[in-house]
Amino acid sequence: MNTCIDKKAESQWRETEDTMSTQTVPPSGSEDTFSLPLNLTEWVDETTLLDWVEEDVEQFDWKQPELVDYMKRNPDYRPKVMLCLLTYAYGTQAFSSDEIVNRCYGDTVSRLLCENKAPTVSEVRRFRRENRGLLKGMLVSLFIHAVKAKFDLGDILLPPGFKRHLLDNAVERLDIARHMDNTND
């Protein structure tokens, strides 16, 4: 069922990329020397990150018949909550499922994101595994927001090579999360 979210997300990310202009300027130096902080709150405040994550999640078509039907049959399945929670966590240097779940009890933003009902470690792992593509897209979007805010770029579009660099960063964070979970078993 989660693949219907991935297919729709993939389609939406492609539509966004298709509308990109080539009139762009990289934020600093070349993509080989540019690096994002592991915790994006070094560049912007938590509230701004949270707003970006929630805004991006709301752009998906959550009324797809297959998804609606699945959610009716599985009332505990909370894809919006999980997508927001994991995107925010991976953007703020929380990678292991244990740490993400613990944040839901101790961190105000994470507690708000999970609506005061923390997921289990296995739910976090399963969601990450089943929605890896969607999480990559969400992280790239979050990184773009952060880069534009940090370097005051406004609506300028980033070059495809730089976007590839951001995608590599997203993949790296998801790989770190998977690796940390595998070593905690």
N, C-alpha and C positions, 0 to 999 in steps of 0.2 A: 504494500500500500504506500509506503514511504516513497517509492519510486515515482509515483504520480506527482509528488511535490517536487522531486528532482527534475523531472521532465519539464514541468511548467517553469520552474526557476531557470533552468538552462535556456529555455526559449526566451524568457524575459531578459536574461543577461545578454543573449545574442542580439535582441532587438536594441538594447541600449548601446552595444558596441557598434551596430550597423549605423547608428545615427551620429557617430563620432566624426568630428572634423579633423583634418590633418594640421590645422593651424594651432600648434601647441608649443609649450615651452616646459622643459623639465624643471623641477623645483630646485635642484642643486646638483652641480657636477654631472657625472655620467651615472647611468644605472648601476655600474659596477662598484661605485664607491658610496652610493646612497644606502643608508640603513635605517630601518624603523626601530624605534625603541620597543622592547618586548612588552612594556606597559605603556599603552598609548596615553595614559593620564599624565605622562611626562610632557605631553604636548597640549592636551586639552583636558578640561575637567570632566569628572564622572558623569555629571548631568548631561553634558553635550554628547558624550559617547552614547549614553543611554537613549537620548532623543534620536540620534542617527540610527541606532540599531532598531528601535521600535518603528521608526519611519520606514526603513527599508523592508522590514518584515511585513508591514501593512500593505506594501505595494503588490504582494502576491495575490493571486486569485484563490481565496480561501473558500469559495463557494463551488468549487468543482464537485460535481455529483459523486464521484468515486470517493473523494476525501470526506465529504459530508456524510456519506453513508458509512464509511469506515469509522468516523468519529462517533456516530450514533451507536454503532455496535460496540465501540470501545470508549466509553465515556472518560476513562482515565488517561486516554491519549491526548496530550496537550502539545501539538506541534509548534504553535506560536510561542508558547512559554519556553519550550526546550530550545527552539531556534534563537530566541532572544538571549536566553541564559548562556548558551554555549558560545555564541558570537561575542557577547560581552566578556565572558571569561577568557576566551582565547585572545581577545584584544587587550586584556589587562593582566596578562602573565599568569593565569591560572590554567594549568594544562591537565593535571591528573583528575580523573573523575572523583576521587576522594576529596581533593581540594575544592572542586566545584560544589559538591554536595555540602561540605563543611561551610563554605561561604554562604550557602542558603540559610544557615543558622546564625552566622556571626556578622555578615556584611549586609548593611542596610540595602544597598542597590540590588544585590543578588536575592535577598529576601523578597524585595518588591517584584523582581522579575519572575520568581517562581510562585508568586501569589501566596506566600506563606505556606506553601506545600512543597517541601523539598523533594526532588526526585531521588530515586535510589541510585547507587553507583552503577548498577547494571542497566538502568534506564538511560543514564548518560552515555555509557559505552555503546549501547545498542543504537541510540539515536545518532551518535557520531558516525558509527559504522554504516548505518543505513542511509544517511543523508550527507555523506562526505562532500559530494559535488555541490550541494546547496550551501553547506557551510563554507566551502572555498569561495563561492560567489559572494556570500555575505561578508566574509572577511576582506575580500578585495574591495568591496564597496566601502566598508568601514575604513580601510587604509586610505582610499581615495579621499574620503571626507577629511581624515586627519591630515594628510599631506596638504590638501588645499587650505585647510584652516591654519596649519603651522606656517606655511609659506605665503599666506594671504593671496592665493591664486584666484579666488572668486570662481567664476564659471569656466575658466580655461580648461580645456581638455588635455589630458595627459597622453603622451605618445604611446603607441602600442608596445614598444620595447620596455617602457617603464611599467606599463600595466602588467607585462609578463613578469617583471621583477616582483611586483606586488603579489601576483599569483604564486610565484615561487615561495614568497614569505608565508602565504596562507597555507600552502602545502606543508611547509616546514613546521608550522605550528601544529597542524593536525598530526603530523608524524611524531612530533614531540609528545603530544597527548597520548597517542597510541603506544608509544614506547614506554612512557611513564606508567601507563596502566599495565602493560605486559610485565614490567619489572616489579610491580606491586603485588602480582598474583603469587 
